[in-house]
Amino acid sequence: MAGTRVLLDEFSPYRSRRVLVEHDFRTTAAYLMDARGRIRVPVWLANHEPAPETNDPAGLYRGRAPLMPAAYTRHPQGRAPFDAAALRAVWFEEGDGVALLEGEELLAIIPGWAEADSGLPGYAREAIGRSPYAWALEPVRAQLWPRVVHAEAYWSWRDAPNAWRTVQRAVFNHLTDAVGPPGHYWDVSDGHAPLIRVTERPPTADRPYTVLSTVGMCGQRMPTLDRYMADTSDYARIELALATTLPAHAAARVFRWIGAFPWRAVTWFGPGHSVKWLDNPEDRLMRGDSSAMLLVSDPEVLAGGGHRPPDTSGLAFHGDPVRWLWLVPITRPEHLFAKEHDAATLIDKLAAEGRSWILG
């Protein structure tokens, strides 16, 4: 819009979210956007002229932020504009939420669970009470401030030399102890977070199949979990694994898209979840007639020729346990069955049919 000045424009480290702060000389507002530039959450930050007595929801859709009504702002006569040089964004470790700071002072928080369509805007320092444009920050400051401190510390750690190698080394060594000696090692990242590798554990005298596992997914918490549970620690960090008798280099290609999926799509993977298979030519050998991947935490319930899956439990990162989820390809009818019923029922059905957790 003409006359609008951009004060801050920044993508999340995972490039799945973007925060934009704009000043149109009447108001300043922040917008949490998706990777395609669509606004997910607009949040009012301040009025710069006297506030009206009533709100104007239509203003949200006329291309400019509306003025906050007088009853909902700490400065009903307006306040001075923000200094762009003093504004900065701190992205949550999960990448789905962001805090805005003015210098060292908290200005606003747009958490991952904020949704404009559900009447849940972000929290703003200048806001009073709850309005469609922003909720007051002060009542939740004590609860959310530790998230901001943790996030800033996390990204500072990530920027430290060799920090990411400590994650890789911990997972790699854990797999050596739990599964066996390593084979090939591939980088399946695309140059920015999340950084993910894949390790091959070739067949042994006691195991006629290859185990492929991601290395590094657990180094970042998955997004959106706090929409569904109060304590996310048991589910926040995962690695993915696949057992197969197919050529390892062909099977490993699936991790190129599924390993980064939670952060790219801003979602989470948990036991029993199913993920629609990305249709790309290089996966067709492995894909066959499958249309999705079922994520299983205990694949032993599925037949595996008498072979038990390795016990990968026991690893923790930043105080959270790391959970391995095993990939089991399923067909479209099976995928639909899981949606109609539930994953546990589908797994019982696959077990009754003799489906193996080992892909071959």
C-alpha positions as CSV (number, residue, x, y, z in Angstrom):
1,M,0.0,0.0,0.0
2,A,1.2,3.5,-0.8
3,G,2.8,5.3,2.1
4,T,3.5,2.1,4.0
5,R,7.0,1.6,5.3
6,V,8.5,-1.9,6.0
7,L,10.3,-1.9,9.4
8,L,11.2,-5.6,9.5
9,D,11.0,-8.4,7.0
10,E,12.5,-11.8,7.9
11,F,12.0,-15.5,7.1
12,S,12.2,-18.2,9.7
13,P,15.4,-20.4,9.6
14,Y,13.2,-23.1,8.0
15,R,11.9,-20.7,5.4
16,S,8.3,-21.9,6.1
17,R,7.2,-18.7,7.9
18,R,7.9,-15.0,7.3
19,V,7.3,-12.0,9.6
20,L,6.6,-8.6,8.2
21,V,6.3,-5.4,10.3
22,E,4.7,-2.4,8.5
23,H,4.1,1.2,9.5
24,D,1.5,3.2,7.6
25,F,1.9,6.4,9.7
26,R,-1.5,5.6,11.4
27,T,-0.6,2.2,12.9
28,T,2.1,-0.3,13.0
29,A,1.2,-4.0,12.5
30,A,3.0,-7.3,12.2
31,Y,2.0,-10.1,9.9
32,L,3.0,-13.8,10.3
33,M,2.9,-15.2,6.7
34,D,3.4,-18.6,5.2
35,A,6.1,-19.5,2.6
36,R,3.8,-18.4,-0.2
37,G,3.2,-14.9,1.3
38,R,-0.3,-15.5,2.5
39,I,-1.1,-13.8,5.8
40,R,-1.9,-16.3,8.6
41,V,-2.0,-13.9,11.6
42,P,-2.1,-10.1,11.5
43,V,-1.2,-8.5,14.9
44,W,-1.7,-4.8,15.7
45,L,1.4,-3.3,17.5
46,A,0.5,0.4,18.0
47,N,-1.6,3.4,17.1
48,H,0.2,6.6,16.1
49,E,-2.9,8.8,16.1
50,P,-5.9,9.1,18.5
51,A,-7.8,5.9,18.8
52,P,-11.5,5.6,17.7
53,E,-14.1,4.5,20.2
54,T,-15.2,1.5,18.2
55,N,-13.4,-1.1,16.1
56,D,-13.4,-1.5,12.4
57,P,-12.9,-5.2,11.4
58,A,-13.3,-4.4,7.8
59,G,-10.0,-2.5,7.9
60,L,-8.2,-5.8,8.2
61,Y,-9.3,-6.6,4.6
62,R,-8.8,-3.1,3.0
63,G,-5.0,-3.5,2.7
64,R,-4.1,-1.6,5.9
65,A,-4.1,-2.3,9.6
66,P,-7.1,-0.8,11.5
67,L,-6.7,1.6,14.4
68,M,-7.1,-0.1,17.8
69,P,-10.2,1.2,19.7
70,A,-9.4,3.4,22.7
71,A,-10.5,0.8,25.3
72,Y,-7.9,-1.7,24.0
73,T,-4.7,0.3,23.8
74,R,-2.3,1.6,26.5
75,H,-1.9,4.8,24.5
76,P,-5.3,6.0,23.3
77,Q,-3.8,9.2,22.1
78,G,-1.3,7.3,20.0
79,R,2.5,6.9,20.5
80,A,5.6,7.6,18.6
81,P,6.6,5.3,15.7
82,F,9.0,2.5,16.3
83,D,12.7,2.7,15.3
84,A,13.2,0.1,12.7
85,A,16.8,-0.3,13.8
86,A,15.7,-1.4,17.2
87,L,13.3,-4.1,16.0
88,R,14.4,-7.7,15.8
89,A,12.7,-11.1,15.5
90,V,13.4,-14.2,17.6
91,W,12.0,-17.3,16.0
92,F,10.9,-20.2,18.3
93,E,13.0,-23.3,17.9
94,E,10.1,-25.0,16.2
95,G,10.0,-22.2,13.6
96,D,6.2,-21.8,13.8
97,G,6.1,-18.8,16.1
98,V,8.1,-15.6,16.6
99,A,8.7,-12.9,19.2
100,L,9.3,-9.3,18.3
101,L,11.7,-7.3,20.4
102,E,12.3,-3.6,20.6
103,G,15.9,-3.5,21.7
104,E,15.8,-5.9,24.7
105,E,12.2,-5.3,25.5
106,L,9.5,-7.7,24.4
107,L,7.1,-6.0,22.0
108,A,4.9,-8.9,20.7
109,I,4.7,-12.6,20.5
110,I,2.9,-14.5,17.7
111,P,2.9,-18.1,18.9
112,G,2.5,-21.1,16.7
113,W,-1.1,-21.7,17.9
114,A,-2.2,-18.2,16.9
115,E,-4.9,-18.3,14.1
116,A,-6.7,-15.2,12.9
117,D,-9.6,-17.3,11.6
118,S,-10.2,-18.8,15.0
119,G,-10.0,-15.4,16.8
120,L,-6.6,-16.0,18.3
121,P,-4.3,-13.2,17.3
122,G,-0.9,-12.7,18.7
123,Y,0.0,-10.8,21.9
124,A,1.1,-7.2,21.9
125,R,2.7,-5.1,24.6
126,E,0.6,-2.0,23.7
127,A,-2.7,-4.0,23.8
128,I,-5.2,-4.1,26.7
129,G,-7.6,-7.0,27.1
130,R,-8.6,-9.0,24.1
131,S,-9.6,-7.6,20.8
132,P,-9.7,-9.1,17.2
133,Y,-6.4,-7.3,16.5
134,A,-4.3,-8.3,19.5
135,W,-4.4,-9.7,23.0
136,A,-2.6,-8.1,25.9
137,L,0.9,-9.5,26.4
138,E,1.3,-8.8,30.1
139,P,-1.0,-11.6,31.4
140,V,1.0,-14.2,29.5
141,R,4.4,-12.6,29.6
142,A,5.7,-14.8,32.5
143,Q,4.5,-17.9,30.7
144,L,5.9,-17.1,27.2
145,W,9.1,-15.2,28.1
146,P,11.1,-18.4,28.9
147,R,10.2,-19.6,25.4
148,V,11.8,-16.5,23.9
149,V,14.9,-16.8,26.1
150,H,15.2,-20.5,25.1
151,A,14.8,-19.7,21.4
152,E,17.4,-17.0,21.5
153,A,19.8,-19.4,23.3
154,Y,19.0,-22.2,20.8
155,W,19.8,-20.2,17.7
156,S,22.9,-18.7,19.3
157,W,24.0,-22.3,20.0
158,R,23.2,-23.3,16.4
159,D,25.4,-20.5,15.1
160,A,28.4,-21.7,17.1
161,P,31.2,-23.6,15.2
162,N,30.7,-27.4,15.2
163,A,27.5,-27.2,17.2
164,W,25.6,-29.3,14.7
165,R,28.3,-31.9,14.7
166,T,27.6,-32.6,18.3
167,V,24.0,-33.6,17.3
168,Q,25.2,-35.8,14.5
169,R,27.9,-37.5,16.6
170,A,25.4,-38.2,19.4
171,V,22.8,-39.8,17.0
172,F,25.5,-41.6,14.9
173,N,27.2,-43.2,17.9
174,H,23.9,-44.1,19.5
175,L,22.9,-46.0,16.3
176,T,26.3,-47.7,16.2
177,D,25.6,-49.1,19.6
178,A,22.0,-49.9,19.0
179,V,21.9,-51.1,15.4
180,G,25.5,-51.9,14.3
181,P,28.4,-50.6,12.3
182,P,27.8,-47.8,9.7
183,G,28.0,-48.0,6.0
184,H,27.3,-45.1,3.6
185,Y,26.4,-41.6,4.9
186,W,24.4,-39.1,2.9
187,D,23.5,-35.4,3.2
188,V,19.8,-34.9,2.4
189,S,19.6,-31.3,3.4
190,D,19.2,-28.4,0.9
191,G,21.6,-26.0,2.5
192,H,19.6,-24.5,5.3
193,A,17.8,-25.8,8.4
194,P,16.8,-28.4,9.2
195,L,20.1,-30.0,8.6
196,I,19.6,-33.8,8.1
197,R,21.8,-36.7,7.2
198,V,21.0,-40.4,6.5
199,T,23.1,-43.2,7.8
200,E,23.2,-46.8,6.4
201,R,23.6,-49.8,8.7
202,P,24.2,-52.7,6.3
203,P,23.0,-56.3,6.9
204,T,24.9,-58.4,9.4
205,A,25.1,-62.1,10.2
206,D,22.1,-61.7,12.5
207,R,20.2,-59.2,10.4
208,P,19.5,-59.8,6.7
209,Y,18.2,-56.3,6.1
210,T,19.6,-52.7,5.9
211,V,18.6,-50.1,8.4
212,L,18.5,-46.5,7.2
213,S,18.0,-43.7,9.7
214,T,18.0,-40.0,9.7
215,V,20.7,-38.2,11.7
216,G,19.8,-34.8,13.0
217,M,16.0,-34.4,13.0
218,C,16.1,-34.5,16.7
219,G,18.3,-31.4,16.8
220,Q,15.2,-29.3,16.4
221,R,11.8,-29.5,18.0
222,M,8.9,-30.1,15.7
223,P,6.3,-27.4,15.1
224,T,2.6,-27.1,16.2
225,L,2.8,-29.7,19.1
226,D,1.7,-27.1,21.6
227,R,-1.6,-26.8,19.8
228,Y,-2.4,-30.4,20.9
229,M,-0.8,-31.0,24.3
230,A,0.5,-29.1,27.3
231,D,3.7,-31.1,27.7
232,T,5.3,-31.7,24.4
233,S,8.7,-33.2,25.5
234,D,7.8,-36.8,24.8
235,Y,6.9,-36.1,21.2
236,A,9.0,-33.1,20.2
237,R,12.1,-34.8,18.9
238,I,12.3,-37.7,16.5
239,E,14.4,-39.6,14.0
240,L,13.0,-41.6,11.1
241,A,14.1,-45.1,10.2
242,L,13.5,-47.7,7.4
243,A,14.3,-51.4,7.3
244,T,14.8,-52.7,3.7
245,T,16.3,-55.3,1.5
246,L,16.2,-53.0,-1.5
247,P,19.4,-51.2,-2.6
248,A,20.2,-48.7,0.1
249,H,21.0,-45.8,-2.2
250,A,17.6,-46.1,-3.8
251,A,15.7,-46.5,-0.5
252,A,17.5,-43.6,1.1
253,R,16.1,-41.1,-1.4
254,V,12.8,-41.0,0.4
255,F,14.4,-39.1,3.3
256,R,15.2,-36.2,1.0
257,W,11.6,-35.0,1.3
258,I,10.2,-36.7,4.4
259,G,13.1,-35.8,6.7
260,A,12.5,-32.0,6.4
261,F,8.7,-32.4,6.0
262,P,7.6,-31.3,9.5
263,W,9.4,-28.0,9.3
264,R,8.6,-27.3,5.7
265,A,4.9,-28.1,6.1
266,V,4.8,-26.8,9.7
267,T,3.4,-29.9,11.2
268,W,4.6,-32.8,13.4
269,F,5.1,-36.5,13.1
270,G,3.9,-38.9,15.8
271,P,3.2,-42.6,16.2
272,G,0.4,-43.7,13.9
273,H,0.6,-40.7,11.6
274,S,0.5,-41.2,7.9
275,V,2.2,-39.0,5.3
276,K,1.1,-38.8,1.7
277,W,4.0,-39.9,-0.5
278,L,5.5,-37.0,-2.5
279,D,5.2,-37.9,-6.1
280,N,8.7,-37.6,-7.6
281,P,10.3,-39.9,-10.2
282,E,13.4,-40.8,-8.1
283,D,11.3,-42.6,-5.5
284,R,9.3,-44.8,-7.9
285,L,11.4,-47.9,-7.5
286,M,10.8,-47.9,-3.8
287,R,7.2,-46.5,-3.9
288,G,5.7,-49.3,-6.0
289,D,1.9,-49.2,-5.5
290,S,2.2,-47.3,-2.1
291,S,0.6,-43.8,-1.7
292,A,1.7,-43.0,1.8
293,M,4.1,-43.7,4.6
294,L,2.8,-45.0,8.0
295,L,4.9,-44.0,11.0
296,V,5.2,-46.7,13.5
297,S,7.0,-46.5,16.9
298,D,6.8,-50.3,17.6
299,P,7.0,-52.2,14.3
300,E,7.5,-55.5,16.0
301,V,3.7,-56.1,15.8
302,L,4.1,-56.4,12.0
303,A,5.7,-59.6,10.7
304,G,9.3,-59.4,9.9
305,G,10.4,-62.9,9.1
306,G,11.0,-63.5,12.8
307,H,13.4,-60.5,13.0
308,R,12.9,-58.0,15.8
309,P,13.5,-54.3,15.2
310,P,16.5,-52.8,16.9
311,D,16.0,-51.1,20.3
312,T,16.8,-47.5,19.6
313,S,15.5,-46.1,22.9
314,G,17.7,-44.3,25.4
315,L,18.9,-41.2,23.5
316,A,17.9,-37.7,24.7
317,F,18.6,-34.2,23.4
318,H,18.4,-31.0,25.4
319,G,16.4,-32.9,28.0
320,D,13.8,-34.4,25.6
321,P,13.8,-38.1,24.8
322,V,14.4,-38.9,21.1
323,R,11.8,-41.2,19.5
324,W,12.5,-43.3,16.4
325,L,9.5,-43.7,14.0
326,W,9.7,-46.5,11.4
327,L,8.5,-46.0,7.9
328,V,6.0,-48.5,6.5
329,P,4.6,-47.9,3.0
330,I,0.9,-48.3,2.7
331,T,-1.5,-48.2,-0.3
332,R,-4.2,-45.6,-1.0
333,P,-7.0,-47.9,0.3
334,E,-5.0,-48.5,3.5
335,H,-4.4,-44.8,3.8
336,L,-8.1,-44.1,3.5
337,F,-8.8,-46.9,6.0
338,A,-6.5,-45.3,8.6
339,K,-8.3,-42.0,8.1
340,E,-11.8,-43.6,8.4
341,H,-10.8,-45.7,11.5
342,D,-7.5,-45.0,13.2
343,A,-3.9,-46.0,12.9
344,A,-4.1,-48.7,15.6
345,T,-6.9,-50.5,13.7
346,L,-4.9,-50.2,10.4
347,I,-1.8,-51.7,12.1
348,D,-4.0,-54.6,13.5
349,K,-5.3,-55.2,10.0
350,L,-1.8,-55.2,8.4
351,A,-0.6,-57.6,11.1
352,A,-3.4,-60.0,10.4
353,E,-2.5,-59.9,6.7
354,G,1.1,-60.6,7.4
355,R,2.5,-57.3,6.4
356,S,6.2,-56.9,7.2
357,W,7.8,-53.8,8.6
358,I,10.8,-54.6,6.4
359,L,10.5,-53.2,2.9
360,G,11.6,-55.6,0.2
